[in-house]
Each structure stands twice: as structure tokens, then as C-alpha cells.
Amino acid sequence: MPGEFGTRDAENCMPQATTALFPVADHTPSSNRQRVNSMDVGLLIARLILGLAMSAHGAQKLFGWFGGHGLSGTGGFFESIGFRPGRLFALAAGLAEFGGGALTALGLLGPVGPALIISVMMVALLTVHLGHGFFAQSNGIELPVMYITGALALASAGPGVCSLDYVLGLGARPSPGITWSAVIVAVALALLSMALRRHAHAERHA
């Protein structure tokens, strides 16, 4: 019996001794770890390009920067397509573009920034670009579709670790419930804007 116990003890100790003498290598592919890092960098690049471009469009409407027409000029255009009062709708669109782009670029408040971009681009698609084909050269839907697709992808993926949300402890990946709730609210706001536009347009021609 003592010999049997001794043999079992030795057998139990052998894996530990073997591990100590010959450490087991980590066979997890290094590409998996690199892929996580690359994804976060890719999200940062996408957020900066999409967000800053959208903020620039908002600055055109709000401040007249980058060759824009400011609130007065943009308000006149909004009036011409049925959004009245045009200056108020121009302000709302400019704030959505500028604020949504800034939030997206900074990676702050999860899907809120991308959702604002989706909302304002849906309105632009339905009122200005629809009916002109697909390509941007004919004022088609290409550009708003690209913005909506990019914003939807960023809302789904989350801002990643290279974001203010991660730095502030708000998380790099929002829950699907929060993400899709924000997207649904954005679509609802776009449809509400369209309903108000049709109402104003009908009053104008009554």
C-alpha cells in the first residue's frame, strides 16, 4: 500500500514537474490578438473620417465655414423644399450633423453620434437625392447611402477601445439593445421630419 500511494503521488506530481521544467507554449494564434488591436485602430480611422466629414457639413450649415451658406442661406434652401420655418430646420440639421459627427469622431456616448448621422442622412436621401439615380455625379443616393452604411456599421461595432467612452469607463461595445434603440429613434425622427415637411408643403400650396 505505501508503495502504491507513493507511485500515485509521483504520477500526480509529474505533470507539474514537467510543466515547470518545460513550460507549455501558448498556441493561441498571434493573429487573433493582433486582429483585436487592428479592429480598434480600424474603428478609430473610420470614426475620424466619417465623423469629421459629417461635422464639416454641419459647420457649413451652422457657421458658413468651408464654403457653406450658414443658417440664412441653408434656411432658404430648406424653405424651397418644403421645410418651414427653414432656418429652424437648418439649425436642427446642422446641429445633428455637427454634433453627431463630433460624437462619432470622439467615440463618445456609444451609438448616439452614428444614430444622428443616420437620421439626417435619411432625410437628405428622401428629400434631395431620391429620384436622381444612384451615382453622386447626378446627385443620386450614393453619398447618403455611404454615410448611412458607415454610421450603421459604427453603431453596431461600438467605438472600440480608442475612444472617450472606453477612457471614461462607459465601455467600448454598447449592448445591442442600446444600439438598436438609438437607431430606431433616429429613423423615427427622420420620418417625423418628413411628415412635418409634407404638412408644411401642403399648407404652402393650399
Rosetta blueprint (number, residue, H / E / L):
1 M L
2 P H
3 G H
4 E H
5 F H
6 G H
7 T H
8 R H
9 D H
10 A H
11 E H
12 N H
13 C H
14 M H
15 P H
16 Q H
17 A H
18 T H
19 T H
20 A H
21 L H
22 F L
23 P L
24 V L
25 A L
26 D L
27 H L
28 T L
29 P L
30 S H
31 S H
32 N H
33 R H
34 Q H
35 R H
36 V H
37 N H
38 S H
39 M H
40 D H
41 V H
42 G H
43 L H
44 L H
45 I H
46 A H
47 R H
48 L H
49 I H
50 L H
51 G H
52 L H
53 A H
54 M H
55 S H
56 A H
57 H H
58 G H
59 A H
60 Q H
61 K H
62 L H
63 F H
64 G L
65 W L
66 F L
67 G L
68 G L
69 H L
70 G H
71 L H
72 S H
73 G H
74 T H
75 G H
76 G H
77 F H
78 F H
79 E H
80 S H
81 I L
82 G L
83 F L
84 R L
85 P L
86 G H
87 R H
88 L H
89 F H
90 A H
91 L H
92 A H
93 A H
94 G H
95 L H
96 A H
97 E H
98 F H
99 G H
100 G H
101 G H
102 A H
103 L H
104 T H
105 A H
106 L H
107 G L
108 L L
109 L L
110 G L
111 P L
112 V H
113 G H
114 P H
115 A H
116 L H
117 I H
118 I H
119 S H
120 V H
121 M H
122 M H
123 V H
124 A H
125 L H
126 L H
127 T H
128 V H
129 H H
130 L L
131 G L
132 H L
133 G L
134 F L
135 F L
136 A H
137 Q H
138 S H
139 N L
140 G L
141 I L
142 E H
143 L H
144 P H
145 V H
146 M H
147 Y H
148 I H
149 T H
150 G H
151 A H
152 L H
153 A H
154 L H
155 A H
156 S H
157 A H
158 G L
159 P L
160 G L
161 V L
162 C L
163 S L
164 L H
165 D H
166 Y H
167 V H
168 L L
169 G L
170 L L
171 G L
172 A L
173 R L
174 P L
175 S L
176 P H
177 G H
178 I H
179 T H
180 W H
181 S H
182 A H
183 V H
184 I H
185 V H
186 A H
187 V H
188 A H
189 L H
190 A H
191 L H
192 L H
193 S H
194 M H
195 A H
196 L H
197 R H
198 R H
199 H H
200 A H
201 H H
202 A H
203 E H
204 R H
205 H L
206 A L
